[in-house]
Amino acid sequence: MRQPLAREFHDLLERGRDRQLRLAVTGLSRAGKTAFLTSLVHQLRHAGLEARLDLLPAAREGRLLGAQRVAQQDLGVPRFPYDPAMAALDADPPRWPDPTRGISELRLAIRYRPKRSGLLARSAATLTLDLIDYPGEWLLDLPLLDHDYLSWSASRPAHDDGEYAALFADWRASLADLDPAATADEARLAEIADAYASGLRAAREAGFADLQPGRFLLPGELDGAPVLQFFPLPGLGEEDRDRLKTLPADSVYQTLARRFDYYQRHVVRPFYQEHFRRFDRQIVLVDVLGALNAGPDRFADLSRALGTLMKSFDYGRRSLLSRLFTPRIDRLAIAATKADHVTPEQHSHLVSLLEALLAEPLKDLRFADVPVNAFSLASIRTTSAHSVEHQGRTTPALRGTTLDNESVLVFPGEVPSRLPDADFWARQGFDFRAFRPAPRGQGALPHIRLDATLDWLLGDKLQ
Amino acid sequence: MRQPLAREFHDLLERGRDRQLRLAVTGLSRAGKTAFLTSLVHQLRHAGLEARLDLLPAAREGRLLGAQRVAQQDLGVPRFPYDPAMAALDADPPRWPDPTRGISELRLAIRYRPKRSGLLARSAATLTLDLIDYPGEWLLDLPLLDHDYLSWSASRPAHDDGEYAALFADWRASLADLDPAATADEARLAEIADAYASGLRAAREAGFADLQPGRFLLPGELDGAPVLQFFPLPGLGEEDRDRLKTLPADSVYQTLARRFDYYQRHVVRPFYQEHFRRFDRQIVLVDVLGALNAGPDRFADLSRALGTLMKSFDYGRRSLLSRLFTPRIDRLAIAATKADHVTPEQHSHLVSLLEALLAEPLKDLRFADVPVNAFSLASIRTTSAHSVEHQGRTTPALRGTTLDNESVLVFPGEVPSRLPDADFWARQGFDFRAFRPAPRGQGALPHIRLDATLDWLLGDKLQ
C-alpha cells in the first residue's frame, strides 16, 4: 500500500496550489456514512443544475460548474460504491444503500470559477477532491496504541454488571479456570476469543459503541488468524507485572501479549500511517437521535465511545498521534445526522445536544486550536414538516414513509438541548421512527444543511 | 507480515538442527486440499494408536510417538480450521469439510525416537512441522510476473471460440467500441472488469483451471479496488507498443497498465516473498479423476493449468523465481487424489496418467535436479473394494455412499494409463461418482497411501 515517491511529489505540488483536498468521512456503524457520501457526490455532480446548495457560496454565486468522478490514486483501496447506492435510492420503492464495510474512496474533479481571478477572469479551475470513507470503530483502537497488553487488559470494562456485561456472560464463563501461567492451548484460546468477539458483536447489535478491539467486528482476511485471537484477562493489574514478565513464552499470558503487540503493529498502526496521516479535512457523523431513542445505557456508551474516537483529532499536546507522525487535518466537522427525523424547530437543540455530548473532546480540540464546527443535517431528507391543529394548539409534525412503506404523520417529541437527565428518560418523551427515502423523480436528492456542512469543509478551496 | 529478525534467527537454528520443516500443500479448487490436511494432522495425532501408517517407517517401527498442535509463528495468517473439519467428518451423516479460502497454516510438534540415538538411546526428539495450505490458483499468477501489461494481454486466450469463450461472451460484448486511447471512464472499466471476473468464475464453475488473474476469483479485502479492475485488451500486440506508449496517463490503456503493474507488485510478488520462499517441501494435489469425468475440454485445460502451476517449482535455469529469491523447496510430491473412487487395480494407471499429464513439467524438474515423486492416494477413504461375479467373470467394484446418502455398488471403469485419446472420450468409459465420507466410529480416518506420501515428504526428518 506504500505510495511511490513520484506520486507523493505530484500530490505535494497539487496541494501547494490548493488544488487537491483529501476529505475523510467517518462515524460509528449506522451513523449514516454511506448516505452522506452518496448525497455529497450527488449534490456536487448536480451543482449548477437541480441541486440546491444555497448555503455554499460558490454554488449560490453560480461559480460551481460541476464535478466528475476520476480515477483514484490508491489502487489497493476499494472504490466507494456510488452507483449501487444511487440504484438503491432510485429503486421502487426506494431503499437505503447497503452500508460500506472497511475503507473505500472516490475521487472527484470539481470545476469552479475562482472569485477573484484577476487577469484570468472567467477561466475555470479544478479542485481534486478525494473522499475517503472508513469505519469510526477503527478510531476506537487508537488508545490501544498507548497500552501494552497488561495495561490494556486492566483498562477494559469489568464486564461483571449491567446490560453490557450480560452480553459477555458466555465469554466470562469460557474464561473459567484459565491460568495465565499455564501453557497456552491454541484451540482453547481461539474458543475464548470467539466468545469475546461474539460479545462485541452482540454489544454492537444492542447499540453499544465502546468496542475494542475494533477489527474483531470486521476481520476480513484476518478471520481465523491468531492476531485476532486475544482478549483481556480480568483481575490482572500492575501489581502482577513482575510476576507475569517471568512467565515462559508459551504461557497463556505471554501468548496473548504477543498477539496484542502484533495487532498494534500490523493492524492499528498501518491505518494511521497509510491513510489517516494523509487526511486534510474530516467530518465525524453521529447518530444522536438513534442513541436518544435507545435509552440511557446506550446514550452513555455513545458518549464514552465518541470521547475515545475524538482523541484521534487531538494533536494539541504531546499526543499519541503526533508521536507517530505530523498530523495534517486542519478543519473538522461534527454532525448529528438524520435531522429530518425531528421537526425543524428542534434542529438547534440537536446541535446543542451534540455539543454537550462532545463537550470534553471539544474543549481539548479548541485548546489545541483545531477549528471545529457542529452541524445538524439530513444527507437525504425523507420527511416533510407540517403543522397540526389540535384543541386550538398548533403542533409541529412530520410526514414520512416508514421502512414498511406506510405513510405516517408523527409527532417525534422534543430533543433535549442538554444531556438528558433521569427525568427525561423517565418521561420517555421521544418517539424516533426510521423512515425510508422518498422517490426522487427527476430532481436532485433533497437534503437538510448538507450545503452548509460542505461550505465549512471545502468552501475556502472554492474561493 | 514481516517477521522480526529474532524469529528468523531462531527458525534458522531450529532448521540447522533439522528440527523444523515447512510443508506446503496446494492444488486447484476441489483438488482435495482440506481433506488432505485434515487427514494428515489426524493421522499424526493418532500415530502409535489407531492410525495405520505402515508405509511410514518411523510409525511402523513404533518410533513415532504422536503430535500436538502448538502455536503458529505467523500471527497474521489464519489458522487451518482442523476442528471444524473434524466436526464435519464426525457429523451424522458425515460431511466433507468446507473448503478453505486463501492461505492458512497449522503447526505440529511431532515427537519421535531417532533411529540411531547413540549415547542418548531412547531419548525422544521433536520435529516442528508447519503445514501451510494455499490455493493453487495463486501459482497460476506467477507467469504474469514475466509480462508487462501489453505482453500479458496478448498472451491471454483469444476467447473467441469454443466452450471457454462462450463463458466470456458478456465480457466480449461489454468491450465493444472500447478505445484504448480514449480517456478512461472509471465506471465503465469497473463494469468490464466485473464481466471479466464473472467469466473467470463461470469458467471455474465449469471446471476450467487456466484462470488469470487468480485473485479475481477470491478478492477478499481488495473487492472493489481498482487493482482488481483490469482485463486483457484483445487485438493489441507488440506492433502497437510504440503507439500505446505515447498515450496520456488517463487513457484506457495506461490506466489498465498501471493496475496490472500494481497487481504484480502488491498482490503476486508479496505471496512469493513472504510465504513461498520459506517453504521446505511441497505437495501438489491434482483431481485427475474429476477432470477425466468432465470431458476433453476440461482435461486439456487442467493439463495447461498444471503446466503453468508447476513453473513455480522449476528453479533449474535462470528461472523467474530464482531472480526473485533463493528457493528452498528441496522435495516435491505430486498426487492424484480421490484414488478410492476407482478400484485398486486402477491405482497404478492413475499414477501413470498423472505423470503423463505432467510430463513436460516433470522433465524440467528432473533436469533441474529437484527430487519429485508421484502418488495416487485417498486422504480419507470413502469406499470399500469388492469383486462381483457376473456371467462367470469376476469384475472389481466399489461400494460407497453417495452425497445423497444412498449406498451404491459401482463399476467405475478403467483409468487410461496414458493421455486419453479421441477413442477414450468417444467411449465415455468412465463413470466417476462422488462419495461422502463414512462414519469413522472410534478408529482413525481410513486412507489410501497417505502414509507413503508422508514418508516421502518428511520420513527423512524422522530418522
Chai-1 contact restraints between the chains, C-beta under 6 A:
chainA,res_idxA,chainB,res_idxB,connection_type,confidence,min_distance_angstrom,max_distance_angstrom,comment,restraint_id
A,R69,B,E186,contact,1.0,0.0,6.0,A-B,restraint_1
A,A71,B,E186,contact,1.0,0.0,6.0,A-B,restraint_2
A,L75,B,P226,contact,1.0,0.0,6.0,A-B,restraint_3
A,L75,B,V227,contact,1.0,0.0,6.0,A-B,restraint_4
A,L75,B,R259,contact,1.0,0.0,6.0,A-B,restraint_5
A,L75,B,Y262,contact,1.0,0.0,6.0,A-B,restraint_6
A,G76,B,A225,contact,1.0,0.0,6.0,A-B,restraint_7
A,G76,B,V227,contact,1.0,0.0,6.0,A-B,restraint_8
A,G76,B,H266,contact,1.0,0.0,6.0,A-B,restraint_9
A,V77,B,A225,contact,1.0,0.0,6.0,A-B,restraint_10
A,P78,B,G224,contact,1.0,0.0,6.0,A-B,restraint_11
A,P78,B,A225,contact,1.0,0.0,6.0,A-B,restraint_12
A,R79,B,G224,contact,1.0,0.0,6.0,A-B,restraint_13
A,E186,B,R69,contact,1.0,0.0,6.0,A-B,restraint_14
A,E186,B,A71,contact,1.0,0.0,6.0,A-B,restraint_15
A,G220,B,E221,contact,1.0,0.0,6.0,A-B,restraint_16
A,E221,B,G220,contact,1.0,0.0,6.0,A-B,restraint_17
A,E221,B,E221,contact,1.0,0.0,6.0,A-B,restraint_18
A,G224,B,P78,contact,1.0,0.0,6.0,A-B,restraint_19
A,G224,B,R79,contact,1.0,0.0,6.0,A-B,restraint_20
A,A225,B,G76,contact,1.0,0.0,6.0,A-B,restraint_21
A,A225,B,V77,contact,1.0,0.0,6.0,A-B,restraint_22
A,A225,B,P78,contact,1.0,0.0,6.0,A-B,restraint_23
A,P226,B,L75,contact,1.0,0.0,6.0,A-B,restraint_24
A,V227,B,L75,contact,1.0,0.0,6.0,A-B,restraint_25
A,V227,B,G76,contact,1.0,0.0,6.0,A-B,restraint_26
A,R259,B,L75,contact,1.0,0.0,6.0,A-B,restraint_27
A,Y262,B,L75,contact,1.0,0.0,6.0,A-B,restraint_28
A,H266,B,G76,contact,1.0,0.0,6.0,A-B,restraint_29
